[in-house]
Amino acid sequence: MKQNGKPTALIMIFGATGDLAKRKLFPSIYNLYTKGKLERFAVIGVARRPLSTKDFQTAVKNSIQTSNDSPADVNDFISRFYYHSHDVTDSSSYTALNQLAEELDGNYSLEGNRIFYLAMAPEFFGTIAEHLKKDGLTNVRGFKRLVIEKPFGHDLESAIALNKQIRTAFSENEIYRIDHYLGKEMVQNIEVIRFANAIFEPLWNNRYIANIQVTSSEILGVEERGRYYEKSGALRDMVQNHMLQMVALLAMEPPIRLTTDEIRSEKVKVLRALRPLKAEEVNDYFVRGQYGSGKINGEKVPGYREEPMVDKESNTETFVAGKLMIDNFRWAGVPFYIRTGKRMKAKSTKIVIQFKDIPMNLYYQTDQTLNPNLLVIHIQPEEGITLHLNAKKAGQNMEATPVKLNFSNKGADGMNTPEAYEKLLYDCIRGDATNFTHWDEVALSWSFTDKISEVWENTKEASFPNYQAGTMGPKAADELLEKDGFFWWPVTDLDV
Ligand code: NAP
């Protein structure tokens, strides 16, 4: 499958004229190309609109070009892109698509390796997979892999149905379900911080950790995605996948080896240990919010119900906060708090690990209490780690003062870390599925969140909208922690 150590493949992008392809996929493939990580490859873009291959190549060029590119590189790169105008629901044109694929396979010596990247609305996933099989596109000499964007189903039932459909054409180890959070540098770093440092792992349990907080907040509202978001909401859009994946990485046991199967099996155990919620408990553990109008950076912004393609009476949540309990030996009694939402005060994804207080305070600070030790993992936009300690305040007194040990990824590498999509695409081409979600993880996550959506969908939230745009969510989200004697560490005060 590999020659000269470099992977080779034909990449078929379904939805090649869409936003994801333009903003993420073409630039990622280009970066891999300029870094010499791809040698022999070709790309077929598939979408309905009639475009010539030349027009398509121009569109690819426009999406990648920066000022310091060499024109020869760019021209060689785009010459490997071909366009096939095709409605994925139309059975008749898969044969022509296969002919083009065979031809390129021969011309570029691609060894029969094929990657099918479905950058399209999820309702087409099953149909495409079935056609790929029926019309012979998956009948290859080399490897065949299916890359699927989120959302993978709408709930457990629809996810099972979709999985059945795609499994007719691809085996589980040929399916790469993208959760782009798993491609983020600092999300991948969670494992390394935990398992490569003698100082953290011994403390990583309910004896020393008071609580863990995972926040993923956005400043942007729903923008043009009202139609999709009305059917999804923050629980399905963020919690079922990204938030639960981060929790699994934080809570899992050390794998016996760093292989895909071992890591996934430890993550699955965490998801199995999540305390399931009964319908009557949902609102004790989870809080939903919807933004009203407000001001962001001095500018007035509309409420969710005023956004395009949103119901004026919408019951859709744009914010979720929750308390997860992981009922196993390591985590019994330690709350994992998660929160995510749109139109919040800051764009920030951060994890705060709050350690328990020491048994006795010998020192004092101005406010007479010692700050707890915190380990903060900054996922985005800044990437880094901060350890909050107490140290002696300079001077005569034995007074303690908080200090921070900072590591900033950008400063250390002197360059931006590669985009998540670039890393994930490269993993897929090399056949490394570690940072993609296995079906078992998808199913367990849906079965957990389904309980919450069932309750929320059947009871209209009378308080909506219940948080102002530009804030950190509804008051009930703060009360969720106050009940336990904690509070959300303000993400804006924790920057690297
Ligand atoms: P988009 O901009 O709406 O693009 C959809 C693409 O599908 C277009 O190329 C469209 O081209 C093509 N298409 C639609 N119906 C078709 C049909 N019947 N046959 C063939 N092609 C068809 O969507 P997107 O934002 O790129 O998102 C694609 C997927 O990625 C979705 O599952 C989304 O949830 C996921 N995703 C996107 C982002 C993002 O940043 N955009 C992030 C995470 C996940 P034609 O109209 O020419 O057919």
Boltz pocket constraint, residues with backbone or C-beta under 6 A from the ligand:
constraints:
  - pocket:
      binder: B
      contacts: [[A, 14], [A, 15], [A, 16], [A, 17], [A, 18], [A, 19], [A, 20], [A, 21], [A, 23], [A, 46], [A, 47], [A, 48], [A, 49], [A, 86], [A, 87], [A, 88], [A, 89], [A, 118], [A, 119], [A, 120], [A, 121], [A, 122], [A, 149], [A, 150], [A, 151]]
      max_distance: 6.0
